[in-house]
Amino acid sequence: MDDRHPLRSTRMASHARTGGLSPLQAAALAVGAVTAALLIGRRASPTPDHPRTRRWYRHLSKPDYTPPSPVYPVAWTGIQASLAYGGYRLLRAEGSPERTTALAFWAANQIGIAGWSEVFFGQRSTGWATVTSAALGASAVGYVATAGQVDKTAGQLGIPLVAWVSFATLLAEEIWRKND
């Protein structure tokens, strides 16, 4: 250790003890996972390159509190950016059973985010999309609770997902009710 720079030597010793991934590895994995979830989810979404899906979605009877279309990409970009940073922090944290559980919830959320669009838009199953949304909400709550035990900030970064998916579950249920 370099005695002339006590802060640097403390930081280096602290990093050596973490047992987590390197900053570059953690960032690549976290950003890669959320990007993959967004890209997979986009494959079935009502974007201009999916005109039949877009037409189907436009013709659904939706509640008055349905957000305008431009809100969705903004919301999901913010949610996924928060989850990427939370995942990064967990991947950098010292290994423990709590960290493993938090990362399992984090991964389950990415799978749920990617899969929901396929269920709702791809399969056009409003009922199963409501169930999927509720399951994603439960997984999001699990992530917040377990991640917070490992890294308080990582847990807090999952709160936007909990809020959005709670709202989305109510919205999906109402769309299901109005259209089936």
Order of alpha helices (4+ residues) and beta strands (2+ residues): alpha-alpha-alpha-alpha-alpha-alpha-alpha-alpha
